[in-house]
């Protein structure tokens, strides 16, 4: 509770359907890349590429939303 006796709102993370999460290996496959490490090259080359929604730091898993990657690919193919 805050000073006025009104409860504080806790920050809430957005809900994500876990079936929509894709790791670097899956993103690489969607992009037609042969190696998951190439995804980071794409991120540097294409600043509009969706960023991971989960990034636990160097050497840890990163996860993207598959629908975001699919939509990005659709926009690039036009």
Secondary structure, DSSP 8 states (H G I E B T S, - for coil): --TTS------------GGGEEEHHHHHHHHT-SSTTHHHHHHHH-TTS---SEE--TTS-EEEEHHHHHHHHHHHH-
